[in-house]
Amino acid sequence: MKRVLVSLLFILIGIYLTLSFFDSSDYMLEKKFWYLKKDFISLANDPKSSPEQEFKALARRYDELITENPDTALGGQIILQKGLVYSLMKDYQSARAAFEKILKLYTDDEALNAETLFQIGKTYEAEGNVPQAVKMYQTAQEKYPTTLTGIKMPLYTANYYERENKGAQAQQAYAKAVDFYQHIYEQYPQSRIGYMALGFQATSYLTQENWEQSLDVLERLLLDFPRMHKASDPQGPVLIKTINQVAIERLQDTDRAVRIYKKFIDQYPQHPFKLGLDKLIDKLKSLGAKEQESAS
Amino acid sequence: MVKNPFALLRSALGTISLHPVVLFPFCLMGFVQLLILELLFFAPREPLASFFGPLIHRFADDIYLHYPYNFVLLERWYSSGNLQIPVFVLLNSFLIGSVIVIIHAINEHQKVRISQIFRRTLGRYVHLVMASVILVGVLYGLSHGYGLLIQRAAQIRSTTGHFFLIKQFVIQGWPYVKLLISCLTTTLLAFTFPLIVLERKNVFSAFFLNFARYYKAFGTIFAVILLSSLLYVPILLLKTYRQWYESIMIPELWVVIPVMGMIVMLFVDALQVAAVTTYYLFDREASQ
């Protein structure tokens, strides 16, 4: 019996050693990269109290990782992270040099390129160079509109103008953002990217306190993407809460919210939201009745 | 003596410590569990990634192919019923049957020969598998019933007061209720396995006799199963604070909790099988 147990133990150890030996993936590199990212986050949490040597040492470790693994698919991510270390050190020249290397070496990786352009823009932003920063954000948007970073850019640019107290430019940027998101939504109607575009369009209207338009978009967001709203997804309740806030608090039109929810239930009677929305409709109706009573 | 659950547990512990051979089938179960963990650990890495990569892409997300998210998937898939139920039905049922035969042999002062024990149990394999399927079915049915209760509780909108407390109790207490359901199911079918392997009854007769002969033992056996299962509560508590331990431990150590859980569960199973078999053998001797 003991012999069998020892043999089983050796089998487990043997499998472990064999699989480790034949492992040709980037797994170990990913692990090292993850630990370096952790170090980066702890530096980023309190950059002022960290000596410059620590930043330089971290950047060197990223360099070493690249040198040790010249052909890795993670190369672009590692350089991006190294650039972020320089940005944190406020050495924006070196940061941009690292970022531009990515744009030269990894031309096929759209998501990475969009993120890199965004980070270059942020270095200009930190230097107070508004036109150059906006140029980078626009390039990211135009070249890679359907990446997670690219699609965020129009709204980010408008917010940026607002933060810089450039009211007129911010208004223009919001208007452009709304058009851009409408265009993306029409181009990718039943996709996640279309859903995101509509979400950003709603946010653009909400930021501008354009309640009527924002409620129209929120309605489309609810009605056009039923499969995106799952019982487990926290976005669904947030969307309903926003519709309530805009319709009831801002527009003081409880009936409008009821109409939207009724339309949803009529179109998707089997949807997991049905039960909750039925209750909400009852609640809103009694709320509306009370309001009418107190008004009369 | 037989009606005292503590005495039964003491006797089971005594059997295990005096005759460690009882633990041999549980060591085999542990080996299989560790092998599964090892394969899942290497799943996102070559050469296994060629096989597991498309599965992870299809049933989870590509992110789980990368460090450290692979550990999240490892724990999720390892504890998934889709994996553990077939292992229990096809392998553990046979090994539990073997443990019962081993304890019987010890009780009869016979020499324990594992190969003979396995051969004898193999003859009852089909019935053991069917009994396990029934056990899993009952467990699934009761769990499903509680699942409906959770769904109802989730619809409670209150954020304070009695209804909120009920909601919290029903939802947060799920792991503990699951343990209780498992105890109840094990108790209900406790004597089916000994009847199949020792009396050579078919699964249906064993199922019938289990209720007809042993309904009076329900209280004692439930106490034995429940008391021994309490050993697993610290693991459940740890699992409740998963986010906390994941934030302070390095990802490699996240696996420690399921491994500890597996070891504790095997020990609890060993205690329960030994205690139930001891009760069964005493009762048989008394009635002869």
Interface residues (C-beta under 8 A of the other chain):
Chain A: M1 V4 L5 L8 I11 L12 I15 Y16 L19 F22 D23 S24 S25 Y27 E30 K31 W34 L275 G276 K279
Chain B: V21 F24 C27 L28 F31 L34 L35 E38 F42 P44 R45 E46 P47 L48 A49 H66 Y67 P68 I114 Q155 R157 P251
